[in-house]
Structures are given as structure tokens and as C-alpha cells.
């Protein structure tokens, strides 16, 4: 957060609630902060404790270390809890040091080989304190006993399992170990990745996390939050990945603002933590069915908690890729481009729900409208709820974004091929736009960014399939590479559809001579024609509906549409020599 001098105090936006106008003040002379919006109030210790989500003692230690503030004496109860926590922290750190030594020892050769094959550098291994748990039943347990940590303490920390009958044994065996730290950098749990060569015929989970303990609650922690928080806050960019290996490996490429959930779906507590890092954290998910399910689960959790300016975005990876493999194949720049084009929660809900209903029929439209209303009604904040409802209503009536006017003059190449609006059907206009984007893939970026292509009303199933392939390819292929772009679309549709469209596109008069700027103008002109024709058809539908059954709602919709069409002042289009596009 940032604050500025304002009179004798400092002022800025409150970090504890969402606001547009600054109401958070800091009085340096008196040593306290106060928010006139949400009522948050306290001194420096209270601010750090609340902002960093630390215990009282951790807060004092942090301030003493970083700012030299004298440490107040804790209460007896706080002192007791701190002593217990300190002891647990001690045993967790001791265990981590032992795991790290095992990775460097001869017994850890098999684990070190796995780490190196995953491309992790020695500096990365040290930064994340990656270790190895040998496939031995009590190696860690015996080491910690000799170091003075009791069996009861080890069990409370989740390091060993004590059965009702028999001797205790180590929880983590035959695994690469990833320490899980809290926001202040203290180890609170471990995650273990099973080494396949040590699994044998045992039916063991691939990943294993510590159980819940006094230090660790699965639904509240985020892996790497201690290292990512500063970078995420400074860049207002936080990415949520599914596994700790994804976070560790991508950090080597400079993606230093990623965290991961710890074997659980996103929880309300996760969201509150994430919103302290960035206003719109990005869920980076696999592009398969499991990723789709995770996306909708996250959406369901987020909806009741949305606040003005605070939401979620979703970046879907190509099927079969995770962040680790994607960055390895395509690099950091391509991954960050994918993040920039991530979809907002409102967009994801529409794109997920609308295909499930036949919105060309009144029954389907009514069912979709009801389903979307049920979703928006879950939003507790009245302002956000109202805007979601308005957004869905606009999409229900197919009000696609209006293309910006072109200020430059049309070139000679354009003049003889501009579509003649009165003779062109919607499908013909749509077909023209899709052909242009096949021939000039970079034009898809703006169409995708402005949400134009997603809202085209396409009745022809082949053209609709091609449109969906274009949208999917945009997120997964470098669109400047035309060959890779078209090949990706072939994989998502069929050779027949792509070949027929490409063959027709190659017959266009501009196929060899037209520049990309001319193609962009043609696309804009065609889009304007499509929007005008679509509004005409919508107007006719409303007029027919009024003739059959007059009602006030339909009448005002028709009046609003007419007013919008007049305000837009539709252009005229130069006659074309041929309407065969």
C-alpha cells in the first residue's frame, strides 16, 4: 500500500477494506493508524499483526528485527501460546534441516537426480529449502529424539504417526520434501512428492501434506506466500497454481509472484489472503475437465465475497500442460501474455453457463436468465450484485461491444471489396470476419480483448465451431506464427472446416496484396455491418412480439434499441464489385 503526506498526517487507501477514496490515516506523532471507513484502529504492532496475519509474538519479533521497535511484554496466556508455538517451530525447522542434509548426502542421490531432471538449479533448491525423506521407517523420528525433541512434540507437529498398537514411524518416507512456510517465513508444514522408483507396489498418494496441527490449517495457507507477497503487492499480480513444483520451477524463470493451494480447493480464507496481495488474483488452471471443475468451484466460493474492485481472473492452460511444462516450452513472456489475456470471473460465468441453454428459444433464454440470476444473487455486496445482473442482461440481448470508428481513409484495396450491407446476411458477415482472422491471426488479439468475437450470434454449426477454435487457440498459441495458429485450429475443429474456409479466404481479392492495416479496416467495416444488421433483426423481433402480445417491458426495450441505433448514426458502406466473400 502507499500513503501520502496530508497536513500533519499521512493518508491513503485502507488495506483492510475496499474503498475508492482514501479514508486511512496514519498519525506519526501519536503512533497510531485509523480508518474512517471500516473503523480499523491501532498502533504499529497491531497494523503489522493484522496486515501480515501473524501472531502477537511473531509481530513483535518482525518489528524488532526490521524496525527496532521495543518489544512489549506479552500476557501470560500469550506467552504460553508463544512458547508452545516456538517449540513446534523449532522441531519443524530441525526436521527441515535434516531433510536438506539427506538430499545432499549419498542416500539422497535418487532424489537429487529427480530434482535435477525437473530442471531445478542449486540456488532454487536452497531458496525453497527442498529436502529428501529416505525410505526408512524411523530415521527422522530417531534423529529428532537424539536432538531433544520428544515423541509427543513430533506427533503434535505431524512429523510422525503414532498407531494405537506398535511403534511410531515417520510420516514422510521416500519423498522429495517441500517445506511450507507462513507469511513470516517460518516452517509450519511439509509437502512430500513420492519418488516413483521408491513406491514399489504400494498404493501410496503421489503428494502428501502434513496433517492439520496448531501451526497448520490446510484451508488457510498458501505455499510460497512469504517469498511472493512483496513482488505480488508491488506488481498487483498474484497467480495461484495447483502444485508447489509449479511454483518452484516457474520462479526460476522470473515468475516470482506465484503461490499454490495446499492440496485443497480455494477457500474463503485463501481469497482473503490473495486479495491482500492483488485485487484480481489469477487462477492458473489446466485446460482439462478437472481444470474446468476447479474453475467453477473457485467461482462459487468467490461470488459471496466479491467487493468493488476485488474479483478473480482465470487463465486456462492447454490440455496436458501445467505452469511448469508451459513455461519450459514457451518461456516466461508467453506465459505472462496468457496471464494478461486471462478471463474475468463475470466472463467465465457467462461463457460456462450460456452454452448449456438454447438461447435462440424463449424457454432456453428464460432458463439461462434464471440460472444467471441465481448466481448473481449470491453476491453479498449490493453494488457488485447489481452490476453483475446488468452485465448478464446485456449479454442476454446480444449487445456486443461497438467497434471503434476508423479515422483513416480506406485504401484503394478496400474500396472494391467492402461488403454491401443490404445484401449480406449475418452468417455471410460472420464468415467474412472469421476468414480475415484466419488470414491475419494477429487481428484476433483485439477481437478477443474487446470480447467481440465471443458474442457474435452464429447459427451455422461449422462457423460456430471455428469461432470457438479461434478463441481457444488465442490463449494457447503464439498468434504471430500463422502456421502454428492454423494447425492448432485444425486440431480443435476438423480439416474439412479449416480447409474450406482457408480455400475461400485465398480467393479473396486481397489475399496477396492487402496490408494488415487494410485487413483491420475491412474487419471493422464488416463488424459494423454485422452489428447494424443484428440490431435490425432484433428490432423486428421486438416489433413482432409487440404485435402478438403487447407489454410495457418489450415496448421499452424496443424504444431503447431505436434510441441506441439513432445515437450510433450507422455508417453507409461503399458498394462492392462482388458480394461473394
C-alpha positions in Angstrom: 0.0 0.0 0.0 1.1 3.6 -0.4 0.3 6.7 1.8 1.0 10.4 1.1 1.6 13.3 3.4 -1.7 15.2 4.1 -1.3 18.0 6.5 0.2 16.7 9.8 -0.9 13.1 8.9 -0.4 10.5 6.2 -3.4 9.4 4.1 -4.1 6.5 1.7 -6.5 3.7 0.7 -7.3 1.3 3.6 -5.7 -2.1 3.2 -8.4 -3.7 5.3 -11.4 -3.0 3.2 -12.1 -1.9 -0.3 -12.5 1.8 -1.0 -12.1 4.3 -3.8 -11.5 7.4 -1.8 -8.7 7.4 0.9 -10.0 7.2 4.4 -7.0 5.5 6.0 -4.8 7.9 8.1 -1.6 7.5 10.0 -0.6 9.8 12.8 3.2 9.5 13.1 3.4 11.8 16.1 0.9 9.9 18.2 1.9 6.5 16.7 -1.5 5.1 15.5 -3.5 4.5 12.4 -7.2 4.9 11.9 -9.6 4.1 9.0 -12.7 6.3 9.0 -14.3 3.8 6.6 -14.2 0.5 8.4 -13.1 1.6 11.8 -9.7 -0.2 11.8 -7.5 1.3 14.5 -4.3 0.5 16.3 -0.6 1.1 16.7 2.3 -0.2 14.6 2.3 -3.6 16.3 -1.4 -4.1 15.6 -1.1 -3.0 12.0 1.7 -5.5 11.2 -0.1 -8.3 13.1 -3.3 -7.7 11.1 -1.7 -6.9 7.7 0.8 -9.8 7.8 -1.6 -12.2 9.6 1.0 -13.0 12.3 0.7 -14.0 15.9 1.4 -11.3 18.6 4.8 -12.7 19.4 5.7 -13.1 15.6 4.7 -9.5 15.1 6.9 -8.2 17.8 9.8 -10.3 16.5 9.3 -8.9 13.0 9.2 -5.3 14.1 12.1 -5.8 16.4 14.1 -7.3 13.6 13.1 -4.8 10.8 12.4 -1.6 12.6 14.0 -1.8 16.1 10.7 -1.2 17.9 10.9 -2.2 21.6 9.0 -5.5 22.3 6.2 -5.1 24.9 5.8 -7.9 27.4 3.1 -10.4 26.3 0.4 -11.5 28.7 0.7 -14.9 30.5 -1.7 -16.6 28.0 0.1 -15.1 25.0 3.4 -16.1 26.5 2.2 -19.7 27.0 0.9 -20.0 23.4 4.1 -18.4 22.1 6.2 -20.9 23.9 4.2 -23.9 22.5 4.4 -22.4 19.0 8.1 -21.7 19.4 8.7 -25.3 20.3 6.7 -26.5 17.3 8.6 -24.1 15.1 11.8 -25.4 16.5 11.0 -29.0 15.7 9.8 -28.2 12.2 13.0 -26.3 11.5 15.1 -29.1 12.8 13.2 -31.6 10.6 13.7 -29.3 7.6 17.5 -29.1 8.2 17.6 -32.9 8.4 15.7 -33.3 5.2 18.0 -30.9 3.4 21.1 -32.8 4.6 19.6 -36.1 3.4 19.2 -34.6 -0.1 22.9 -33.6 -0.2 24.1 -37.0 1.3 24.8 -40.1 -0.8 21.4 -41.6 0.4 19.7 -38.7 -1.4 21.2 -39.4 -4.9 18.0 -40.7 -6.2 16.0 -37.6 -5.0 18.7 -35.3 -6.3 18.5 -36.9 -9.7 14.8 -36.3 -9.7 15.2 -32.6 -8.8 17.8 -32.1 -11.5 15.7 -33.8 -14.1 12.9 -31.4 -13.2 15.4 -28.6 -14.1 15.8 -27.1 -10.6 19.0 -25.2 -10.0 21.0 -25.5 -6.8 20.1 -21.9 -5.8 16.5 -22.7 -6.2 16.8 -25.8 -4.1 18.4 -23.8 -1.4 15.9 -20.9 -1.6 13.0 -23.2 -1.1 14.9 -25.5 1.3 13.9 -28.6 -0.7 15.0 -31.9 1.0 14.6 -35.6 1.0 12.9 -38.1 3.3 14.7 -41.5 3.0 12.5 -44.6 2.6 13.3 -45.6 6.2 10.6 -46.2 8.9 12.0 -44.2 11.8 15.1 -42.3 10.6 13.7 -38.8 11.2 12.0 -39.9 14.5 15.2 -41.2 15.9 17.2 -38.1 14.8 14.8 -35.8 16.5 14.7 -37.8 19.7 18.5 -37.5 19.9 18.2 -33.8 19.2 16.0 -33.4 22.3 12.5 -33.3 20.7 10.0 -35.6 22.4 7.8 -38.1 20.7 4.7 -36.2 21.8 6.1 -33.0 20.2 6.9 -34.8 17.0 3.4 -36.2 16.8 1.8 -32.8 17.5 3.9 -31.3 14.7 2.6 -34.0 12.3 6.1 -35.4 11.7 5.4 -38.9 12.9 2.4 -41.2 13.2 1.7 -43.0 16.5 -0.6 -46.0 15.9 -2.7 -47.5 18.7 -0.5 -50.5 18.7 3.1 -50.7 17.6 5.9 -48.3 17.4 5.7 -44.7 15.9 7.0 -44.2 12.4 7.9 -41.3 10.1 5.0 -39.7 8.1 7.2 -38.8 5.2 9.3 -41.6 3.6 10.7 -42.0 0.1 9.7 -38.4 -0.9 11.2 -35.2 -2.1 10.3 -32.7 0.7 9.0 -29.1 0.2 8.8 -27.0 3.4 5.6 -25.0 3.7 6.1 -21.6 5.3 3.8 -18.9 6.7 3.9 -15.3 5.8 6.8 -14.5 8.1 8.9 -17.4 6.7 8.6 -19.9 9.5 8.0 -23.6 8.5 4.5 -24.7 9.5 4.2 -27.9 7.5 5.7 -30.1 4.8 4.7 -31.4 1.4 6.2 -34.6 0.0 6.4 -35.8 -3.6 6.6 -39.6 -3.9 9.6 -40.9 -5.9 8.2 -43.5 -8.3 11.3 -45.7 -8.0 10.7 -46.0 -4.2 7.0 -46.6 -4.4 7.2 -50.2 -5.3 3.8 -51.9 -5.4 2.5 -49.8 -2.6 -0.7 -47.8 -3.2 0.6 -44.5 -2.0 -0.5 -41.0 -2.8 1.7 -39.1 -5.2 1.6 -36.0 -3.0 1.3 -35.9 0.8 1.0 -32.9 3.0 1.3 -32.6 6.8 -1.9 -33.0 8.8 -3.6 -30.1 10.5 -1.7 -29.0 13.5 -1.6 -26.0 15.9 0.6 -24.3 13.2 -1.0 -25.5 10.0 -4.6 -25.3 8.7 -4.9 -26.6 5.1 -7.6 -24.2 4.1 -5.8 -21.2 5.3 -2.3 -21.5 4.0 -0.7 -20.6 0.6 2.6 -22.2 -0.4 5.3 -19.6 -1.1 3.4 -16.6 0.3 6.4 -15.5 2.3 8.6 -15.1 -0.9 5.8 -14.0 -3.2 4.0 -11.4 -1.1 6.3 -8.4 -1.8 6.5 -9.0 -5.5 2.8 -9.6 -5.8 1.9 -6.4 -3.9 4.3 -4.3 -5.9 3.1 -5.6 -9.3 -0.6 -6.1 -8.2 -0.2 -9.6 -9.8 -0.7 -12.8 -7.9 -1.0 -16.2 -9.6 -2.5 -19.2 -8.0 -1.1 -22.5 -9.2 -2.1 -26.1 -8.3 1.2 -27.5 -7.0 4.3 -26.5 -5.2 6.6 -27.9 -8.0 4.8 -25.4 -10.4 5.7 -22.5 -8.1 9.3 -23.6 -7.5 10.1 -24.3 -11.2 8.5 -21.2 -12.7 10.2 -19.0 -10.1 13.5 -19.8 -11.9 12.1 -18.0 -15.0 11.3 -14.9 -13.0 7.7 -15.6 -12.2 8.2 -14.5 -8.5 4.6 -13.7 -7.6 3.0 -17.2 -7.7 1.5 -19.2 -4.8 -0.2 -22.6 -4.5 -3.1 -24.0 -2.5 -2.1 -26.9 -0.4 -4.0 -29.9 -1.7 -7.4 -28.2 -1.3 -9.8 -26.3 -3.4 -9.8 -22.5 -3.0 -11.4 -21.4 0.3 -12.8 -18.1 1.5 -9.7 -17.7 3.7 -7.5 -18.2 0.6 -9.3 -15.5 -1.1 -8.9 -13.0 1.7 -5.2 -13.8 1.7 -4.9 -13.4 -2.0 -6.8 -10.1 -2.0 -4.1 -8.7 0.3 -1.6 -9.5 -2.5 -3.6 -8.3 -5.6 -7.1 -7.1 -6.4 -7.7 -9.7 -9.1 -5.5 -12.8 -8.4 -5.3 -15.1 -11.4 -6.2 -18.8 -11.0 -3.9 -20.7 -13.4 -5.6 -24.0 -14.2 -5.2 -26.9 -16.5 -7.4 -26.8 -19.6 -9.0 -30.1 -19.0 -12.2 -31.2 -17.4 -10.6 -31.2 -13.9 -9.5 -27.6 -14.5 -13.0 -26.6 -15.6 -14.4 -28.1 -12.4 -11.8 -26.3 -10.3 -12.7 -23.0 -12.0 -16.4 -23.3 -11.2 -15.7 -24.3 -7.6 -13.5 -21.2 -7.2 -16.2 -19.1 -8.8 -18.8 -20.5 -6.3 -16.6 -19.7 -3.4 -15.7 -16.2 -4.7 -19.2 -14.9 -5.5 -20.5 -14.2 -2.0 -17.2 -12.4 -1.1 -16.8 -10.1 -4.1 -16.3 -6.4 -3.3 -16.0 -3.4 -5.7 -12.6 -3.8 -7.4 -11.9 -7.2 -5.9 -12.6 -10.3 -8.0 -10.9 -13.3 -9.7 -9.4 -14.0 -13.1 -8.8 -17.3 -14.8 -6.0 -18.4 -17.2 -6.6 -21.8 -18.8 -3.5 -23.7 -20.0 -3.5 -26.0 -23.0 -4.7 -29.5 -22.2 -1.9 -31.6 -20.9 0.2 -28.6 -19.7 0.8 -27.2 -16.2 2.6 -24.0 -15.5 5.9 -25.8 -15.2 5.8 -27.5 -18.6 4.2 -24.5 -20.3 7.0 -22.1 -19.2 9.6 -24.7 -20.1 8.2 -25.0 -23.7 7.1 -21.4 -24.4 9.0 -19.2 -21.9 8.1 -16.5 -19.4 6.9 -13.9 -22.0 4.4 -16.3 -23.5 3.1 -17.3 -20.0 2.7 -13.7 -19.0 0.8 -12.9 -22.2 -1.5 -15.7 -21.2 -2.0 -14.1 -17.8 -2.7 -10.7 -19.4 -5.4 -12.2 -21.5 -7.0 -14.1 -18.6 -10.7 -14.0 -18.3 -12.6 -12.2 -15.5 -15.0 -14.1 -13.3 -18.1 -12.5 -14.9 -16.9 -13.6 -18.3 -16.2 -17.1 -17.2 -19.6 -17.5 -15.7 -21.3 -16.3 -18.9 -19.1 -18.5 -21.2 -19.6 -21.5 -19.0 -23.4 -21.2 -18.5 -24.6 -19.8 -21.8 -23.7 -22.9 -24.0 -25.8 -25.1 -21.7 -29.0 -23.4 -22.9 -30.7 -22.9 -26.2 -31.0 -19.1 -26.0 -32.5 -18.9 -29.5 -35.7 -20.3 -27.9 -37.7 -18.3 -25.3 -37.7 -21.3 -22.9 -33.9 -21.6 -23.1 -33.4 -17.9 -22.7 -35.7 -17.8 -19.7 -33.8 -20.8 -18.1 -30.4 -19.1 -18.7 -31.7 -15.8 -17.3 -32.9 -17.6 -14.2 -29.6 -19.5 -13.8 -27.6 -16.3 -14.1 -29.8 -14.6 -11.6 -29.3 -17.4 -9.1 -25.5 -16.8 -9.4 -25.6 -13.0 -9.2 -27.9 -13.2 -6.2 -25.2 -15.0 -4.2 -23.1 -11.8 -4.2 -23.4 -10.1 -0.9 -22.2 -6.6 -1.9 -25.3 -4.8 -3.4 -23.2 -2.7 -5.9 -21.3 -5.7 -7.3 -24.5 -7.7 -7.4 -26.4 -5.0 -9.4 -23.5 -4.7 -11.9 -23.3 -8.5 -12.5 -27.1 -8.6 -13.1 -26.8 -5.7 -15.5 -23.9 -7.4 -17.3 -25.7 -10.6 -17.8 -28.9 -8.8 -19.0 -26.9 -7.1 -21.7 -25.3 -10.3 -22.8 -28.7 -12.0 -22.9 -29.8 -9.4 -25.5 -26.7 -9.9 -27.6 -25.5 -6.3 -27.2 -21.9 -6.9 -28.5 -19.3 -4.2 -27.9 -19.4 -1.5 -30.5 -16.3 -1.3 -32.7 -14.4 2.0 -32.5 -14.6 4.2 -35.6 -11.8 4.1 -38.0 -10.3 7.6 -38.5 -8.1 6.9 -41.5 -9.4 6.8 -45.1 -10.0 3.5 -46.8 -7.3 2.5 -49.3 -7.9 1.5 -52.9 -7.6 -2.1 -51.9 -10.5 -1.8 -49.6 -12.9 0.2 -51.8 -13.8 -2.6 -54.2 -14.2 -5.3 -51.6 -16.2 -3.7 -48.8 -19.3 -5.8 -48.1 -22.5 -4.3 -49.4 -24.6 -4.2 -46.2 -28.1 -4.5 -47.6 -27.3 -7.8 -49.4 -25.3 -9.5 -46.8 -26.8 -12.0 -44.2 -25.5 -12.3 -40.7 -23.8 -15.6 -41.5 -22.1 -14.1 -44.5 -20.8 -11.2 -42.4 -19.6 -13.6 -39.7 -17.9 -15.8 -42.3 -16.0 -12.8 -43.7 -14.7 -11.8 -40.2 -13.6 -15.4 -39.4 -11.8 -15.6 -42.8 -10.0 -12.4 -42.2 -8.7 -13.6 -38.8 -7.6 -16.9 -40.4 -5.6 -15.0 -42.9 -4.3 -12.4 -40.4 -4.1 -14.1 -37.0 -2.8 -11.0 -35.1 -6.1 -9.3 -35.7 -7.6 -11.9 -33.3 -5.9 -10.2 -30.3 -8.2 -7.1 -30.4 -11.3 -9.1 -31.3 -10.6 -11.3 -28.2 -9.6 -8.4 -25.9 -12.7 -6.4 -26.7 -14.9 -9.5 -26.3 -16.3 -9.1 -29.8 -15.8 -12.5 -31.3 -17.2 -14.3 -28.2 -20.5 -12.5 -28.6 -21.1 -13.0 -32.4 -24.5 -14.6 -33.0 -23.5 -17.6 -35.1 -26.2 -20.0 -36.2 -24.1 -22.2 -38.6 -22.6 -25.0 -36.5 -19.4 -25.2 -38.6 -18.8 -21.4 -38.3 -19.6 -21.6 -34.5 -17.1 -24.4 -34.1 -14.5 -22.4 -35.9 -15.2 -19.4 -33.7 -14.7 -21.5 -30.6 -11.4 -22.8 -32.0 -10.2 -19.3 -32.7 -10.9 -18.3 -29.1 -9.2 -21.4 -27.7 -6.2 -21.1 -30.0 -5.7 -17.5 -29.0 -4.8 -18.5 -25.4 -2.6 -21.4 -26.3 -0.6 -20.4 -29.5 1.6 -17.5 -30.4 -0.7 -15.9 -32.9 2.1 -14.3 -34.9 3.0 -17.8 -36.1 0.4 -18.3 -38.7 1.3 -22.0 -39.5 1.2 -23.0 -35.8 -2.0 -21.0 -35.4 -3.8 -22.7 -38.2 -2.5 -26.1 -37.2 -3.9 -25.6 -33.7 -7.3 -24.8 -35.1 -7.2 -27.9 -37.2 -6.7 -29.9 -34.0 -9.7 -28.2 -32.4 -12.1 -28.5 -35.3 -11.6 -30.6 -38.4 -9.6 -30.4 -41.6 -12.7 -30.1 -43.7 -13.9 -26.9 -41.9 -10.4 -25.3 -41.9 -9.7 -26.2 -45.5 -13.0 -24.9 -46.8 -12.6 -21.6 -45.0 -8.9 -21.2 -46.0 -9.6 -22.1 -49.6 -12.4 -19.5 -49.7 -10.1 -17.0 -48.0 -7.3 -17.5 -50.5 -9.8 -16.5 -53.3 -10.4 -13.1 -51.8 -9.0 -10.2 -53.9 -6.8 -9.0 -51.0 -5.2 -12.4 -50.3 -1.7 -11.3 -51.5 -1.8 -7.6 -51.9 -3.7 -6.2 -48.9 -1.8 -5.0 -45.8 -2.6 -5.9 -42.3 -3.9 -2.3 -41.7 -6.3 -2.7 -44.7 -7.4 -6.0 -43.4 -8.1 -4.5 -40.0 -10.2 -1.8 -41.6 -12.1 -4.4 -43.6 -12.7 -6.3 -40.4 -14.0 -3.2 -38.6 -16.3 -2.3 -41.5 -17.7 -5.9 -41.6 -18.2 -5.8 -37.9 -20.1 -2.5 -38.1 -22.3 -4.0 -40.8 -22.9 -7.1 -38.7 -23.9 -5.0 -35.6 -26.3 -2.9 -37.7 -27.9 -5.9 -39.3 -28.1 -7.7 -35.9 -29.9 -4.7 -34.4 -32.3 -4.5 -37.3 -33.2 -8.2 -36.8 -33.6 -7.7 -33.0 -35.8 -4.7 -33.7 -38.0 -6.7 -36.0 -38.3 -9.5 -33.4 -39.4 -6.9 -30.7 -42.0 -5.4 -33.1 -43.4 -8.8 -34.0 -43.5 -9.7 -30.3 -45.5 -6.4 -29.5 -48.0 -7.2 -32.3 -48.7 -10.6 -30.9 -48.6 -9.6 -27.2 -48.2 -6.0 -26.2 -46.4 -5.4 -22.9 -44.6 -2.5 -21.3 -41.2 -4.2 -20.9 -41.0 -5.2 -24.6 -42.1 -1.7 -25.6 -39.3 0.0 -23.6 -36.7 -2.5 -24.9 -37.7 -1.6 -28.4 -37.6 2.2 -27.7 -34.2 1.8 -26.0 -32.9 -0.1 -29.1 -34.2 2.5 -31.5 -32.6 5.3 -29.5 -29.3 3.5 -29.4 -29.4 2.9 -33.2 -30.1 6.6 -33.8 -27.3 7.7 -31.4 -24.9 5.5 -33.2 -25.6 7.0 -36.6 -24.8 3.9 -38.6 -22.4 4.4 -41.5 -23.0 3.7 -45.1 -20.9 1.2 -46.9 -19.4 1.6 -50.3 -20.9 -0.7 -53.0 -18.8 -3.8 -53.6 -18.0 -5.2 -57.0 -18.8 -8.6 -55.7 -20.6 -9.8 -52.6 -19.0 -13.3 -52.9 -16.8 -13.2 -49.8 
